[in-house]
Amino acid sequence: MDRPKKTPLNHEWRSTDDGTLTLFSMNYQESCHSTAGAKNETQFHYIEGCSIVETYKTRDSFTLLEVGFGTGLGLELTVQALRDQSTKPARLISTEIDESLVEFLIAESSFPYLKNLQKNGYYYQGKFEQFEIIILVGDARKTVPQFFSENNILIDAIYQDAFSPRRNPDLWTVEWFSDLKKISHQEVKLSTYSSSSSMRKSLVESGWKITKGPKFGEKRSSTRATLQGTSHQEILDHLARSPVSAITDATCAEFKNGNTNDKK
């Protein structure tokens, strides 16, 4: 992604180690990507972590949910990964709480898939080649259940790429992962950069099966989850020893206030 001449409100452009850009959010006091490399992290955790190409090629229909639109790089790399694999339709859905950021990237970004997006109520929607692009604007805890209740579709892959549990715990709770479970295909794959024990307990308590994903950058590991199979026993044993609790809607304020030592 080329650096736009302008900068979106409440953000700063920052370079990462692989030469690609990320945005630092003033509101959340975090970058949208690892400083070890925005493109490499996205490829590593999400394109590969969710086996996007294999899933797309083997499903009759394909729906992706990206939790955290950010710079738009996740959807861009997904389009690049899938466009030459098949001409079958794919629905790529992303969430973004900051509508001004979506408007900025539609106007300023070089990503071609953003150029024909039009607002339709609480989301932006458009077509690019075989892809239907949808960006849900506002609180994802509200927009995701609303959209999927209005549309008879199931999620095949989830990029759980929200700001960290410390900064944005509402998108890492038992209730959130329970909501995602209800609207997911039984063979869904979820991948996230986070290895937080509290977050992993949230996944387990909401019925997800978790495994340890590879490390990227400075993080010790990542997390991948499915609805089938079993969790890695090593992780379950570690969680049983951990004194931290799962994140719930009731404990979000405590997590934000720093009353836990588990925030990765």
DRENPAKE-104522 format. One record per residue (C-alpha): residue in three letters; residue number from 1; x, y, z. Coordinates in nm, 3 decimals. Example, Ala and Ser with C-alpha at 12.3 -4.5 7.8 and 13.67 -1.06 7.14 Angstrom:
{'ALA' 1 {1.230 -0.450 0.780}}
{'SER' 2 {1.367 -0.106 0.714}}
! end
This chain:
{'MET' 1 {0.000 0.000 0.000}}
{'ASP' 2 {0.143 0.336 -0.105}}
{'ARG' 3 {0.142 0.604 0.162}}
{'PRO' 4 {-0.154 0.835 0.093}}
{'LYS' 5 {-0.071 1.204 0.082}}
{'LYS' 6 {-0.319 1.262 0.365}}
{'THR' 7 {-0.365 1.107 0.709}}
{'PRO' 8 {-0.702 0.997 0.850}}
{'LEU' 9 {-0.839 1.176 1.155}}
{'ASN' 10 {-0.707 1.043 1.489}}
{'HIS' 11 {-0.446 0.821 1.320}}
{'GLU' 12 {-0.079 0.829 1.220}}
{'TRP' 13 {0.088 0.640 0.937}}
{'ARG' 14 {0.377 0.423 1.057}}
{'SER' 15 {0.622 0.205 0.868}}
{'THR' 16 {0.674 -0.161 0.960}}
{'ASP' 17 {0.979 -0.382 0.922}}
{'ASP' 18 {0.868 -0.540 0.593}}
{'GLY' 19 {0.832 -0.199 0.429}}
{'THR' 20 {0.454 -0.185 0.443}}
{'LEU' 21 {0.246 0.067 0.634}}
{'THR' 22 {0.014 0.048 0.928}}
{'LEU' 23 {-0.197 0.305 1.108}}
{'PHE' 24 {-0.156 0.395 1.473}}
{'SER' 25 {-0.493 0.471 1.634}}
{'MET' 26 {-0.494 0.762 1.878}}
{'ASN' 27 {-0.825 0.643 2.017}}
{'TYR' 28 {-0.700 0.292 2.100}}
{'GLN' 29 {-0.331 0.377 2.141}}
{'GLU' 30 {-0.231 0.081 1.925}}
{'SER' 31 {-0.124 0.008 1.571}}
{'CYS' 32 {-0.345 -0.192 1.337}}
{'HIS' 33 {-0.058 -0.433 1.267}}
{'SER' 34 {0.261 -0.565 1.419}}
{'THR' 35 {0.561 -0.339 1.369}}
{'ALA' 36 {0.741 -0.655 1.249}}
{'GLY' 37 {0.550 -0.624 0.922}}
{'ALA' 38 {0.192 -0.536 0.829}}
{'LYS' 39 {0.179 -0.741 0.510}}
{'ASN' 40 {0.372 -1.037 0.648}}
{'GLU' 41 {0.160 -1.052 0.963}}
{'THR' 42 {-0.161 -1.045 0.762}}
{'GLN' 43 {-0.037 -1.319 0.531}}
{'PHE' 44 {0.092 -1.527 0.822}}
{'HIS' 45 {-0.195 -1.504 1.070}}
{'TYR' 46 {-0.494 -1.471 0.840}}
{'ILE' 47 {-0.441 -1.581 0.481}}
{'GLU' 48 {-0.242 -1.886 0.595}}
{'GLY' 49 {-0.387 -1.913 0.946}}
{'CYS' 50 {-0.740 -1.957 0.813}}
{'SER' 51 {-0.632 -2.165 0.510}}
{'ILE' 52 {-0.817 -1.915 0.294}}
{'VAL' 53 {-0.724 -2.052 -0.048}}
{'GLU' 54 {-0.802 -2.414 0.041}}
{'THR' 55 {-1.132 -2.323 0.207}}
{'TYR' 56 {-1.242 -2.104 -0.083}}
{'LYS' 57 {-1.165 -2.373 -0.341}}
{'THR' 58 {-1.352 -2.648 -0.156}}
{'ARG' 59 {-1.671 -2.466 -0.050}}
{'ASP' 60 {-1.978 -2.415 -0.266}}
{'SER' 61 {-1.995 -2.063 -0.126}}
{'PHE' 62 {-1.747 -1.862 0.078}}
{'THR' 63 {-1.794 -1.593 0.343}}
{'LEU' 64 {-1.514 -1.423 0.535}}
{'LEU' 65 {-1.557 -1.208 0.845}}
{'GLU' 66 {-1.267 -0.978 0.925}}
{'VAL' 67 {-1.295 -0.827 1.273}}
{'GLY' 68 {-1.110 -0.499 1.227}}
{'PHE' 69 {-1.089 -0.333 0.885}}
{'GLY' 70 {-0.802 -0.098 0.980}}
{'THR' 71 {-0.599 0.001 0.675}}
{'GLY' 72 {-0.791 -0.234 0.443}}
{'LEU' 73 {-0.485 -0.452 0.392}}
{'GLY' 74 {-0.655 -0.771 0.513}}
{'LEU' 75 {-0.923 -0.757 0.247}}
{'GLU' 76 {-0.675 -0.650 -0.020}}
{'LEU' 77 {-0.446 -0.948 0.042}}
{'THR' 78 {-0.746 -1.180 0.056}}
{'VAL' 79 {-0.862 -1.058 -0.285}}
{'GLN' 80 {-0.511 -1.107 -0.422}}
{'ALA' 81 {-0.492 -1.460 -0.279}}
{'LEU' 82 {-0.829 -1.573 -0.416}}
{'ARG' 83 {-0.887 -1.394 -0.745}}
{'ASP' 84 {-0.680 -1.638 -0.955}}
{'GLN' 85 {-0.802 -1.953 -0.780}}
{'SER' 86 {-1.159 -1.956 -0.907}}
{'THR' 87 {-1.430 -1.732 -1.042}}
{'LYS' 88 {-1.687 -1.849 -0.788}}
{'PRO' 89 {-1.845 -1.568 -0.582}}
{'ALA' 90 {-1.698 -1.480 -0.243}}
{'ARG' 91 {-1.842 -1.252 0.022}}
{'LEU' 92 {-1.580 -1.055 0.218}}
{'ILE' 93 {-1.720 -0.879 0.524}}
{'SER' 94 {-1.523 -0.649 0.753}}
{'THR' 95 {-1.608 -0.445 1.062}}
{'GLU' 96 {-1.495 -0.091 1.140}}
{'ILE' 97 {-1.609 0.128 1.427}}
{'ASP' 98 {-1.469 0.449 1.274}}
{'GLU' 99 {-1.673 0.549 0.970}}
{'SER' 100 {-1.442 0.843 0.895}}
{'LEU' 101 {-1.157 0.594 0.842}}
{'VAL' 102 {-1.367 0.397 0.591}}
{'GLU' 103 {-1.457 0.718 0.408}}
{'PHE' 104 {-1.092 0.826 0.404}}
{'LEU' 105 {-0.969 0.496 0.258}}
{'ILE' 106 {-1.242 0.489 -0.006}}
{'ALA' 107 {-1.130 0.835 -0.116}}
{'GLU' 108 {-0.752 0.806 -0.072}}
{'SER' 109 {-0.650 0.440 -0.091}}
{'SER' 110 {-0.503 0.277 -0.400}}
{'PHE' 111 {-0.693 -0.046 -0.332}}
{'PRO' 112 {-0.920 -0.098 -0.637}}
{'TYR' 113 {-1.180 -0.301 -0.447}}
{'LEU' 114 {-1.270 0.007 -0.241}}
{'LYS' 115 {-1.343 0.240 -0.529}}
{'ASN' 116 {-1.703 0.146 -0.601}}
{'LEU' 117 {-1.828 0.096 -0.246}}
{'GLN' 118 {-2.158 0.267 -0.171}}
{'LYS' 119 {-2.322 0.322 0.166}}
{'ASN' 120 {-2.632 0.112 0.233}}
{'GLY' 121 {-2.769 0.195 0.577}}
{'TYR' 122 {-2.513 0.085 0.838}}
{'TYR' 123 {-2.269 -0.068 0.591}}
{'TYR' 124 {-2.076 0.000 0.272}}
{'GLN' 125 {-2.122 -0.247 -0.011}}
{'GLY' 126 {-1.983 -0.303 -0.356}}
{'LYS' 127 {-1.866 -0.554 -0.615}}
{'PHE' 128 {-1.513 -0.615 -0.739}}
{'GLU' 129 {-1.470 -0.898 -0.989}}
{'GLN' 130 {-1.623 -1.207 -0.821}}
{'PHE' 131 {-1.612 -1.048 -0.475}}
{'GLU' 132 {-1.890 -0.885 -0.281}}
{'ILE' 133 {-1.727 -0.642 -0.037}}
{'ILE' 134 {-1.916 -0.533 0.274}}
{'ILE' 135 {-1.786 -0.309 0.553}}
{'LEU' 136 {-2.008 -0.296 0.861}}
{'VAL' 137 {-1.975 0.044 1.028}}
{'GLY' 138 {-2.020 0.099 1.400}}
{'ASP' 139 {-2.005 -0.124 1.706}}
{'ALA' 140 {-1.939 -0.478 1.579}}
{'ARG' 141 {-2.122 -0.622 1.878}}
{'LYS' 142 {-2.436 -0.473 1.722}}
{'THR' 143 {-2.366 -0.466 1.348}}
{'VAL' 144 {-2.249 -0.828 1.312}}
{'PRO' 145 {-2.556 -0.990 1.476}}
{'GLN' 146 {-2.783 -0.751 1.287}}
{'PHE' 147 {-2.629 -0.821 0.947}}
{'PHE' 148 {-2.626 -1.198 0.986}}
{'SER' 149 {-2.981 -1.203 1.119}}
{'GLU' 150 {-3.088 -1.019 0.804}}
{'ASN' 151 {-2.895 -1.249 0.570}}
{'ASN' 152 {-2.908 -1.629 0.559}}
{'ILE' 153 {-2.534 -1.695 0.542}}
{'LEU' 154 {-2.269 -1.863 0.754}}
{'ILE' 155 {-1.906 -1.764 0.810}}
{'ASP' 156 {-1.631 -1.987 0.668}}
{'ALA' 157 {-1.331 -1.798 0.806}}
{'ILE' 158 {-1.275 -1.535 1.074}}
{'TYR' 159 {-0.986 -1.292 1.099}}
{'GLN' 160 {-1.005 -1.200 1.468}}
{'ASP' 161 {-0.796 -0.887 1.428}}
{'ALA' 162 {-0.950 -0.638 1.669}}
{'PHE' 163 {-0.736 -0.412 1.884}}
{'SER' 164 {-0.590 -0.607 2.175}}
{'PRO' 165 {-0.791 -0.745 2.467}}
{'ARG' 166 {-0.643 -0.472 2.684}}
{'ARG' 167 {-0.751 -0.191 2.453}}
{'ASN' 168 {-1.075 -0.334 2.315}}
{'PRO' 169 {-1.193 -0.619 2.542}}
{'ASP' 170 {-1.553 -0.606 2.414}}
{'LEU' 171 {-1.442 -0.797 2.104}}
{'TRP' 172 {-1.271 -1.075 2.301}}
{'THR' 173 {-1.543 -1.183 2.543}}
{'VAL' 174 {-1.724 -1.513 2.595}}
{'GLU' 175 {-2.039 -1.345 2.466}}
{'TRP' 176 {-1.867 -1.219 2.149}}
{'PHE' 177 {-1.722 -1.558 2.061}}
{'SER' 178 {-2.059 -1.718 2.138}}
{'ASP' 179 {-2.222 -1.481 1.889}}
{'LEU' 180 {-1.963 -1.573 1.627}}
{'LYS' 181 {-2.020 -1.943 1.689}}
{'LYS' 182 {-2.392 -1.905 1.617}}
{'ILE' 183 {-2.331 -1.760 1.270}}
{'SER' 184 {-2.040 -1.982 1.165}}
{'HIS' 185 {-2.016 -2.288 0.943}}
{'GLN' 186 {-1.930 -2.602 1.140}}
{'GLU' 187 {-1.596 -2.616 0.958}}
{'VAL' 188 {-1.511 -2.250 1.022}}
{'LYS' 189 {-1.153 -2.149 1.094}}
{'LEU' 190 {-1.069 -1.858 1.324}}
{'SER' 191 {-0.721 -1.712 1.360}}
{'THR' 192 {-0.587 -1.432 1.578}}
{'TYR' 193 {-0.253 -1.280 1.669}}
{'SER' 194 {-0.340 -1.286 2.041}}
{'SER' 195 {-0.216 -1.549 2.285}}
{'SER' 196 {-0.383 -1.400 2.593}}
{'SER' 197 {-0.488 -1.665 2.844}}
{'SER' 198 {-0.802 -1.467 2.926}}
{'MET' 199 {-0.894 -1.454 2.557}}
{'ARG' 200 {-0.824 -1.824 2.514}}
{'LYS' 201 {-1.047 -1.899 2.812}}
{'SER' 202 {-1.317 -1.688 2.645}}
{'LEU' 203 {-1.291 -1.903 2.333}}
{'VAL' 204 {-1.301 -2.230 2.527}}
{'GLU' 205 {-1.594 -2.125 2.746}}
{'SER' 206 {-1.793 -2.027 2.436}}
{'GLY' 207 {-1.740 -2.368 2.277}}
{'TRP' 208 {-1.442 -2.318 2.047}}
{'LYS' 209 {-1.156 -2.568 2.019}}
{'ILE' 210 {-0.820 -2.395 2.032}}
{'THR' 211 {-0.467 -2.468 1.917}}
{'LYS' 212 {-0.143 -2.275 1.946}}
{'GLY' 213 {-0.050 -2.086 1.633}}
{'PRO' 214 {0.308 -1.998 1.535}}
{'LYS' 215 {0.478 -1.687 1.670}}
{'PHE' 216 {0.520 -1.372 1.465}}
{'GLY' 217 {0.741 -1.082 1.559}}
{'GLU' 218 {0.781 -1.039 1.932}}
{'LYS' 219 {0.479 -1.247 2.032}}
{'ARG' 220 {0.542 -1.592 2.177}}
{'SER' 221 {0.257 -1.753 1.986}}
{'SER' 222 {-0.081 -1.691 1.828}}
{'THR' 223 {-0.416 -1.869 1.852}}
{'ARG' 224 {-0.628 -2.065 1.607}}
{'ALA' 225 {-0.974 -2.202 1.672}}
{'THR' 226 {-1.237 -2.429 1.518}}
{'LEU' 227 {-1.573 -2.572 1.619}}
{'GLN' 228 {-1.470 -2.931 1.554}}
{'GLY' 229 {-1.203 -3.159 1.693}}
{'THR' 230 {-1.035 -3.099 2.029}}
{'SER' 231 {-0.826 -2.831 2.190}}
{'HIS' 232 {-0.455 -2.889 2.239}}
{'GLN' 233 {-0.413 -3.046 2.582}}
{'GLU' 234 {-0.101 -2.843 2.648}}
{'ILE' 235 {-0.301 -2.522 2.618}}
{'LEU' 236 {-0.585 -2.654 2.835}}
{'ASP' 237 {-0.337 -2.756 3.103}}
{'HIS' 238 {-0.179 -2.409 3.093}}
{'LEU' 239 {-0.520 -2.241 3.115}}
{'ALA' 240 {-0.615 -2.459 3.412}}
{'ARG' 241 {-0.307 -2.332 3.596}}
{'SER' 242 {-0.358 -1.970 3.498}}
{'PRO' 243 {-0.519 -1.747 3.765}}
{'VAL' 244 {-0.681 -1.515 3.512}}
{'SER' 245 {-1.046 -1.545 3.414}}
{'ALA' 246 {-1.219 -1.542 3.079}}
{'ILE' 247 {-1.318 -1.198 2.955}}
{'THR' 248 {-1.692 -1.140 2.980}}
{'ASP' 249 {-1.913 -0.843 2.916}}
{'ALA' 250 {-1.934 -0.798 3.292}}
{'THR' 251 {-1.556 -0.784 3.335}}
{'CYS' 252 {-1.466 -0.563 3.037}}
{'ALA' 253 {-1.431 -0.252 3.252}}
{'GLU' 254 {-1.193 -0.435 3.486}}
{'PHE' 255 {-0.984 -0.545 3.189}}
{'LYS' 256 {-0.971 -0.193 3.047}}
{'ASN' 257 {-0.868 -0.051 3.384}}
{'GLY' 258 {-0.568 -0.283 3.399}}
{'ASN' 259 {-0.685 -0.503 3.684}}
{'THR' 260 {-0.538 -0.809 3.516}}
{'ASN' 261 {-0.187 -0.908 3.412}}
{'ASP' 262 {-0.303 -1.082 3.095}}
{'LYS' 263 {-0.354 -0.838 2.808}}
{'LYS' 264 {-0.172 -0.975 2.505}}
! end
